[in-house]
Each structure stands twice: as C-alpha cells, then as structure tokens.
Amino acid sequence: GEVMKHFEIGITTGGTREFTFRCDGIHNAYDAINDAVNYFGLGEDMDEIMRILVKMDENKLVTHRHAGLNVYVRDGER
C-alpha cells in the first residue's frame, strides 16, 4: 500500500490531560483544529493554522506548538 502522511493534533487543556486526534489530509486536520480551538477557547488564528498545515503538507515544517495546541506531521502508519 501507499505510505500516507497524516497529522497528529494534540490539545492540552491547562491540566495534565491531553487529547490527541489523528487526521488524514489538510482539510480534516483544519476542521479538527477549528473544532478544538472553539471548544476549548484557544486563541488561535485559523488563517495562520491553514498556512502552517500547508507548510507541513509540503514538508517545510514538522511541528507547530502554541499555547495548548500541538500539531505534528507524521509519515506512514503508526
């Protein structure tokens, strides 16, 4: 099978708990981050998030960390 890149999104809510989402593709990752940002009240600029995801998709960036949001791009299957 083809090796697919995916995004892992971690949300830390100020305590010790972290929620992790695995998303295939930019649109899914964007939607998941948008939902989490709204739900947890994180101060993220979604235009900036889109630019970051595009850079990740183009292999120009591997990790984004800001406030309670951590985004990683991973190759292949876990």
C-alpha positions, 0 to 999 in steps of 0.5 A: 500500500501507499505510505500516507502522511497524516497529522497528529493534533494534540490539545492540552487543556491547562491540566495534565490531560491531553487529547490527541486526534489523528487526521488524514489530509489538510482539510480534516486536520483544519476542521479538527483544529477549528473544532478544538480551538472553539471548544476549548477557547484557544486563541488561535488564528485559523488563517495562520493554522491553514498556512502552517498545515500547508507548510507541513503538507509540503514538508517545510515544517514538522511541528507547530506548538502554541499555547495548548495546541500541538500539531505534528506531521507524521509519515506512514502508519503508526 
